[in-house]
Amino acid sequence: MPFALDEYRHWKPLPPIMDWLTHRVIKPSDRVLDVGCGCAPFPRADVSIDRYARENLEKLWDDCKVEHRPKKLVQHDFSHAPMPFKEKEFDFVYCRHTLEDMLDPFLLMGDMQRVGKAGYIETPSPFSELSRGIDGFKNSYLWRGYYHHRFFVWVRDGELCFVSKYPIVEHFDYMDNEKTLEDLLRKRPELWNTYFLWTDEIRWKHLEDPFDFKVYQDYQTLLWQAAVDSAKSTDALCHRILDDVGQQAA
């Protein structure tokens, strides 16, 4: 069943993952950049950058009851121009729920590599983008995923994979598999997102029609496999976090 209006949705950053990033991945001495801070700024960031001015974001933060607001915010449209930072100025670059919105996320990924030594990318998962009612608006059961997103994003073999979100996805019938997707999202909050850590470079691939697949022929199967790959990569990350926490406790 599609998500009902009164069902809880895991739109916010997951505390266990944020805690792990902050205390296990990022060093206390690291200089951290948050790219596209939006309505959920990263508390550990030293500098945040967003296309909107602080006065506009403050209203958004008030509405979202954001407690930890950026120490330093740079207003800049990074979809059109490189970020105003030096090469490798930051030890860690955090980018959450930004790339899937962009017309061309690949320019930004190249620029994040330029200004950062390592980083973390998070996007909604294919699980979320294939399920209905995710947006939480009236009648959002009529469409799949988030209405404003341009890409499906997932991790496969150490690469961050992108494929355009074509309108034809609304006409696919996954039958029992669709119910499986929605039930898993209800039970496992971590499956709402795709998680990707990188060092030195961001390995990514843009799958395009008709070179990597044919929309009319392969797209439905490709998206289902993307969901399967996403679950595998998320499970691997969860095991890594649990191992790190276990080592710390020992």
C-alpha positions in Angstrom: 0.0 0.0 0.0 1.2 3.5 -0.7 2.2 5.7 2.3 -0.8 7.2 3.9 -0.8 10.9 4.9 -0.5 10.1 8.6 2.4 7.7 8.3 5.8 8.8 9.6 8.5 9.6 6.9 12.2 9.5 7.5 13.1 12.7 5.7 15.6 14.0 8.3 19.2 12.8 8.7 19.3 9.5 10.7 20.9 10.1 14.1 23.1 6.9 14.2 24.6 7.8 10.8 25.2 11.4 11.7 26.7 10.4 15.0 29.0 7.9 13.3 30.1 10.5 10.7 30.7 13.2 13.4 32.6 11.1 15.9 34.1 8.2 13.9 34.8 9.4 10.4 35.5 13.1 10.8 38.4 14.0 12.9 38.1 16.8 15.5 40.7 18.9 13.7 39.0 18.5 10.2 37.7 21.5 8.4 34.2 20.6 7.1 32.1 22.0 4.3 28.4 21.4 4.0 27.2 21.7 0.4 23.5 22.6 -0.1 22.7 22.8 3.6 19.0 23.6 3.0 16.5 22.7 5.7 18.9 20.2 7.4 22.3 21.8 7.9 25.1 19.6 9.2 26.0 20.6 12.8 29.6 19.6 12.4 30.3 21.9 9.4 32.6 24.8 9.7 31.3 26.4 6.5 28.0 25.9 4.7 27.2 26.9 1.2 23.7 27.3 -0.4 22.1 29.1 -3.3 19.7 30.9 -1.0 20.5 33.8 1.3 20.6 33.4 5.0 17.5 35.5 5.6 15.5 33.0 3.4 17.0 30.0 5.1 16.4 31.4 8.6 12.7 31.3 7.8 13.0 27.7 6.6 15.0 26.7 9.7 12.3 28.3 11.9 9.6 26.3 10.2 11.7 23.1 10.5 12.7 23.9 14.1 16.4 23.6 13.3 18.5 24.0 16.4 22.1 23.9 15.0 22.4 26.6 12.4 25.5 27.2 10.2 28.3 29.2 11.8 29.3 30.6 8.4 27.1 30.5 5.4 28.2 31.4 1.9 25.5 32.2 -0.7 26.5 30.8 -4.0 24.8 29.1 -7.0 27.1 26.1 -7.4 25.0 24.7 -10.2 26.4 27.4 -12.5 29.8 28.3 -11.2 32.7 26.7 -9.2 32.5 27.2 -5.4 34.6 30.1 -4.1 37.1 27.9 -2.3 40.7 26.9 -2.9 41.8 23.4 -3.9 41.7 21.0 -1.0 40.6 23.7 1.4 38.4 21.3 3.3 39.3 18.0 4.9 35.7 16.7 4.5 32.8 17.7 2.3 29.2 16.8 3.3 26.5 16.9 0.7 23.0 15.6 1.6 19.9 15.6 -0.6 21.2 18.0 -3.1 22.6 16.1 -6.2 19.3 14.4 -7.1 17.6 17.9 -7.4 20.1 19.3 -9.9 19.9 19.5 -13.6 23.6 18.6 -13.8 25.0 17.2 -10.6 28.2 16.1 -12.2 29.8 19.5 -12.3 29.3 19.9 -8.6 30.8 16.5 -7.8 33.9 17.5 -9.8 34.1 20.7 -7.8 33.6 18.9 -4.5 36.6 16.8 -5.4 38.5 20.0 -6.1 37.9 21.7 -2.8 37.8 18.6 -0.5 40.1 15.7 0.4 37.2 13.3 1.3 33.5 13.4 1.9 30.0 12.0 2.2 27.1 12.1 -0.2 23.6 11.1 0.7 20.5 11.0 -1.6 17.1 9.4 -1.5 17.4 5.7 -2.4 15.7 3.9 -5.3 13.4 2.4 -2.6 12.1 5.9 -1.9 11.9 7.1 -5.5 9.9 4.0 -6.6 7.4 4.1 -3.7 4.2 6.1 -3.8 3.1 8.6 -1.1 6.7 9.4 -0.1 6.1 13.2 -0.5 3.4 13.2 2.1 1.1 15.6 0.2 -2.5 15.0 -0.5 -2.8 12.6 -3.5 1.0 12.0 -3.5 0.1 8.3 -3.8 -0.5 9.0 -7.5 3.2 9.4 -8.2 6.5 7.7 -7.4 9.1 9.2 -5.1 9.7 12.9 -4.6 7.9 15.0 -7.3 10.8 17.4 -7.8 13.7 15.0 -8.1 15.5 14.5 -11.5 17.6 11.4 -10.8 17.6 7.9 -9.2 20.9 7.5 -7.3 22.4 4.3 -5.9 25.8 2.6 -5.1 27.0 -0.3 -7.2 30.5 -1.7 -7.0 31.9 1.3 -5.3 30.5 3.8 -7.8 27.7 6.3 -7.3 25.3 5.6 -10.2 22.8 8.1 -11.7 20.0 7.6 -14.1 17.4 10.2 -15.1 13.9 9.9 -13.6 11.8 9.6 -16.7 8.0 10.1 -16.6 7.5 6.5 -17.9 8.3 5.3 -14.4 4.7 6.2 -13.3 3.3 3.5 -15.6 5.5 0.6 -14.5 3.8 -2.2 -12.5 6.1 -4.0 -10.0 3.2 -6.0 -8.6 4.2 -7.8 -5.4 7.7 -6.2 -5.5 6.2 -2.8 -5.0 4.6 -3.8 -1.8 7.9 -5.3 -0.7 9.6 -1.9 -1.3 7.0 0.0 0.8 7.0 -2.5 3.6 10.8 -2.4 3.9 10.7 1.4 4.1 8.3 1.2 6.9 10.4 -1.3 8.9 13.9 0.0 8.0 14.5 3.8 8.0 18.1 3.4 6.7 16.7 2.2 3.4 15.2 5.6 2.6 18.6 6.9 1.5 21.7 6.1 -0.6 25.0 6.6 1.3 28.4 7.1 -0.3 31.8 7.9 1.3 34.7 9.0 -0.9 38.4 9.8 -0.5 40.4 11.7 -3.1 37.9 11.2 -5.9 34.2 10.6 -6.4 33.7 7.5 -8.5 30.4 8.0 -10.4 28.6 6.8 -13.5 25.8 8.4 -15.4 23.7 5.7 -17.1 22.2 7.1 -20.3 19.6 6.0 -22.9 20.3 4.5 -25.4 24.0 3.7 -24.7 23.7 2.0 -21.3 20.1 0.8 -21.6 16.9 1.5 -23.6 14.1 3.2 -21.7 11.3 1.4 -23.5 13.0 -2.0 -23.0 15.3 -2.0 -20.0 14.4 0.9 -17.7 12.0 -1.0 -15.4 14.4 -3.8 -14.8 17.3 -1.4 -14.3 15.4 0.5 -11.6 14.5 -2.7 -9.7 18.1 -3.8 -9.8 19.1 -0.4 -8.5 16.9 -0.9 -5.5 18.5 -4.3 -4.9 22.0 -2.8 -5.2 21.0 0.0 -2.9 19.9 -2.4 -0.2 23.2 -4.3 -0.4 25.3 -1.1 -0.2 23.2 0.1 2.8 23.5 -3.2 4.6 27.3 -3.0 4.1 27.4 0.5 5.6 25.3 -0.6 8.6 27.7 -3.5 9.3 30.6 -1.1 9.1 29.0 1.3 11.6 28.1 -1.6 13.9 31.7 -2.8 13.7 33.1 0.6 14.5 30.8 1.1 17.4 31.7 -2.4 18.7 35.4 -1.6 18.5 34.9 1.6 20.4 32.9 -0.2 23.1 35.6 -2.8 23.4 
